[in-house]
């Protein structure tokens, strides 16, 4: 699989930004006020519907950054910033998403493991994709579960599995919807 310089630059910036946040967060007390994570993985194939015409997509990459903020209960809220690679028969592009998330934190194994099922709703932007889709703005919904192993109280390994739906969007004069698109990612949390 070939990657371009922009892809590597984006991933490097995510890693650097996350590392700087982790260093800053580690200077604070043992229980973090925020949980940060970077994730990289696989975005499954699916179908986009443009004005009742179905377009099949191929699987691609999915990467992102998440901020989870604990409340006094077991509820967490936060934001996710993601990029999903969209591939068609002869074109490819990325959809960029910002979403508000709600998760329920279930901790077990003497605090070494956490299970966080959650939902998120947000906005996705997809640039022009050749003859397939004009630039579009979409409302998205996702359901996902984080599986977390804490290496220590401030560093964790994160696995995520879920699905995302493109509930409604506009691409010029066209209506756009799609999904579910399954995704699985892994990463590091701070």
ABEGO torsion letter per residue (X at the ends): XBBBAAAAAAAAAAAAAAAAAAAAAAABBABBABBBBBBBBBBBBBBBBBGGBBBBBBBBBBBBBBBBBBBABABBBEBBBBBBBBBBAABBBBBBBBBBBBBBBBBBGGGABBBBBBBBBBBBBBBBBEAABBBBBBBBBBBBBBBBBBABAABBBBBBBBBBBBABBBBEABBBBEOBBBBBBBBBBX
